Amino acid sequence: MRKIFLLFSLLTCFAFGFAQVNLQSLIKPGTKLIYGVESNGQKYDFIITVKALAPALVFDWQMTDPININGTITHTAAAMISANTLYNYFAPGVKTLDDNTLSVWISKNTLTSITKGTKSVMLKMNTNESAKKMGITEEDPKELKILVNGEKETVEQFTATDLNATNAPVEEQVYFTFAAKMPIILSMKNGFYIALKEIKTK
């Protein structure tokens, strides 16, 4: 009986080792989002500090060793609704993106297109590139394990993948994952790899 109870306790601890987190309640002015990056054989952190969510979304950003650059990005209100281009290659300093461009976030229209109807959208994954057809091929979300203020949590993420004319994933895969109710990019493979690993609210 004692062994059965011990086994049940261990299974319960394993099941609840990573709890589900609500991003909407966490992402607010002052929140830090810490991403791990792998690019050109280098590994470093990309750290975002949210400054404002409305009327314009503003965040400070920093890339750690060996890159060591930082800056501030402002999104326009129009971009948050309908932008179809992602700004992924950062230059130091203060920058306001145009009405067609977002970074880290995806627009309301993009989110609606890839979660409803045709489940796809034409999106420029980088500025000065042709648009790719990005779409969901799996209906069920997967879990991303992260830390929130030092505690183990999970986030539900959906994957939008580069699709060909027959709506099959392109062989040289480009994708991003996102949270359905808080449309931030959680991870991305796009000539580099980036994934959210930690959120700090205090």
C-alpha positions in Angstrom: 0.0 0.0 0.0 2.9 2.3 0.9 4.5 1.6 -2.5 1.3 2.4 -4.3 0.9 5.7 -2.5 4.6 6.6 -3.2 4.1 5.8 -6.9 1.0 8.0 -7.0 2.8 10.8 -5.3 5.7 10.7 -7.7 3.3 10.6 -10.7 1.4 13.6 -9.3 4.6 15.6 -8.8 5.7 14.7 -12.3 2.3 15.8 -13.7 2.4 19.1 -11.9 6.1 19.7 -12.2 5.3 22.2 -14.9 2.0 24.1 -14.4 0.1 25.9 -17.1 0.6 29.7 -17.3 -1.7 32.5 -18.5 0.5 34.9 -20.6 -2.2 37.6 -20.6 -1.8 38.0 -16.9 2.0 38.1 -17.0 2.9 40.3 -19.9 2.6 43.9 -18.8 4.9 47.0 -18.4 8.0 45.8 -16.6 7.8 42.2 -17.6 11.0 40.7 -19.0 10.9 38.0 -21.7 14.2 36.0 -22.0 14.8 34.1 -25.2 17.7 31.7 -25.9 19.2 32.3 -29.4 21.3 30.1 -31.6 22.7 31.9 -34.7 25.8 31.4 -36.8 27.3 29.0 -34.3 26.8 31.5 -31.4 24.5 31.2 -28.4 23.3 34.2 -26.4 20.2 35.6 -24.7 17.7 38.1 -26.2 16.0 40.0 -23.4 12.9 42.1 -23.9 11.6 44.4 -21.3 8.0 45.6 -22.0 7.6 49.3 -21.5 4.1 49.8 -22.8 1.3 47.8 -24.3 -1.0 50.7 -25.4 -1.6 52.9 -27.3 1.7 51.8 -28.9 3.5 48.7 -27.9 7.1 49.5 -26.8 9.9 47.3 -25.5 13.6 47.7 -24.7 15.8 44.8 -25.9 19.2 43.5 -25.2 21.4 40.8 -26.7 24.0 39.4 -24.3 27.6 38.2 -24.9 29.0 37.8 -27.5 26.7 40.2 -29.4 26.3 42.9 -26.7 23.9 45.3 -28.4 20.6 46.9 -27.2 17.9 49.3 -28.2 14.2 50.1 -28.1 11.4 49.1 -30.5 8.0 50.9 -30.9 5.1 49.3 -32.8 2.4 51.4 -34.2 -1.3 50.8 -33.3 -2.0 50.1 -37.0 0.8 47.5 -37.1 -0.6 45.7 -34.2 -3.8 45.2 -36.2 -2.6 44.4 -39.7 1.2 44.2 -40.1 2.4 41.4 -42.3 6.2 41.7 -42.0 8.5 40.6 -39.2 11.6 42.6 -38.2 14.1 40.0 -37.0 17.6 41.5 -37.6 18.1 44.2 -35.0 20.3 47.2 -35.1 21.2 49.1 -31.9 19.3 52.2 -31.0 15.8 53.5 -30.8 13.5 52.5 -33.7 9.8 52.9 -34.5 8.7 50.3 -37.0 6.3 51.2 -39.8 2.6 50.2 -40.0 3.4 47.0 -41.9 6.1 45.7 -39.5 6.2 44.0 -36.1 8.8 42.2 -34.0 8.3 39.5 -31.4 4.5 40.1 -31.7 2.2 39.0 -34.6 -0.7 41.2 -35.7 -4.4 40.7 -34.9 -5.1 40.0 -38.6 -2.2 37.4 -38.8 -3.4 35.6 -35.7 -7.0 35.5 -37.0 -5.9 34.2 -40.4 -3.8 31.4 -39.1 -6.2 30.2 -36.4 -9.5 30.5 -38.4 -10.8 30.0 -41.9 -8.0 28.8 -44.3 -5.5 28.6 -41.3 -2.8 30.3 -43.4 -1.5 33.8 -44.1 1.0 35.5 -46.5 3.8 36.8 -44.2 7.2 38.3 -44.8 9.4 36.5 -42.3 12.1 39.1 -42.7 12.1 42.7 -44.1 13.1 42.9 -47.8 12.1 39.3 -48.5 9.2 37.8 -50.4 6.1 36.8 -48.4 5.8 33.1 -47.5 2.6 31.2 -47.0 2.6 30.4 -43.3 0.0 28.1 -41.9 -1.0 25.6 -39.2 -0.8 21.9 -40.1 -1.5 20.6 -36.6 -4.7 21.6 -34.8 -3.6 20.7 -31.2 -1.2 23.0 -29.4 2.1 21.7 -27.9 3.7 22.7 -24.7 6.7 24.9 -24.2 8.4 24.6 -20.9 9.6 27.8 -19.4 10.4 29.4 -16.0 8.2 32.2 -14.6 9.9 34.0 -11.7 12.0 30.9 -11.1 9.0 28.5 -11.1 8.5 25.7 -13.7 5.6 26.5 -16.0 4.3 25.5 -19.4 2.8 27.6 -22.2 0.5 26.3 -25.0 1.9 27.0 -28.4 0.7 26.6 -31.9 3.1 26.3 -34.9 2.8 28.2 -38.2 5.0 26.6 -40.8 6.2 27.7 -44.3 3.8 25.9 -46.7 4.1 25.0 -50.4 1.4 25.1 -53.0 -0.2 21.9 -51.8 -0.2 23.2 -48.2 2.5 20.8 -47.1 5.5 22.1 -45.0 8.4 23.2 -47.2 11.4 20.9 -46.9 13.8 23.6 -45.6 11.6 24.4 -42.7 10.8 27.9 -41.5 8.3 28.3 -38.7 7.3 30.2 -35.7 5.2 29.3 -32.6 2.8 31.6 -30.9 0.3 31.8 -28.0 -3.3 32.0 -29.1 -4.5 34.5 -26.5 -1.4 36.6 -26.3 0.0 36.8 -29.8 3.7 36.9 -29.0 6.2 34.7 -30.8 7.4 32.0 -28.5 9.9 30.3 -30.8 11.1 30.7 -34.3 13.4 29.0 -36.9 14.2 31.4 -39.6 17.9 31.4 -40.5 18.4 31.2 -36.7 16.6 29.6 -33.8 15.1 31.4 -30.9 12.9 30.2 -28.0 11.4 31.8 -25.0 12.9 30.3 -21.8 12.0 32.6 -19.0 9.6 35.3 -17.9 10.3 37.6 -15.0 7.6 39.9 -13.6 9.5 41.0 -10.5 
